[in-house]
Amino acid sequence: MQNKFLKICGILMIIGGIISILGGIILLAGAGLLSAVAEEANVEVNESLMTFASIFATGSGVVSLIAGILGVKYSAKPEKANICIVFGVLVIVISIIGNVIGLVGGGEFQPLNLLTGLIVPVLYLIGAFQNKGVIKS
């Protein structure tokens, strides 16, 4: 039987992953442009952090995309639930690390931002545990 909860969360993670990949690519291009403009204006920017953040965003998007694809693909295969659990945990950890990077970059802690970034991955993880049979649907 197909786990529709896992499948829907997988689809949402695919969409989020694609958006994150595109955003990371745009951020990478923008980091180079911003660095050039800042240099002309004699303003100091942390180009390394911007580049790392854009690569991290792209990489996290790829992980979310893979997790989403696996969730959709394995939503009817309880024996494959463990791989979905691993990717669900990985996406959650990456989301937390992304918030830490924002703090290191000089941003403020945004609890709402952290919460919204964790909603779909946590629901995905619940769906994966349901698929495994640990949590009853």
C-alpha angles and dihedrals in degrees: 000000000000119000101225092185091060091043094052092046088047091054090049090050091050090054092045091047093053091048091048093049092050091045091050092051091048090046091052091053090044092050091059092046093046091049091053093048092046091051091053090049093046091240120142118232129173099243093174092057092046091050092047091048092051092048090046091051091050092047093047089050090054091051091048090048092051091046090050093049091049091048092053094041096046099036089108096041113079090181088066095051093104093065089051090049091052092050092044091055090044092054091049092051091047090051091053092046089051090056091049090052088053090054092048089051090059100266126134124252107266110194091185091052091051092047095050090047090055101044100084096038091050091048089047089052091050089051091050091051089048089052089052090050096243092115120039115232 
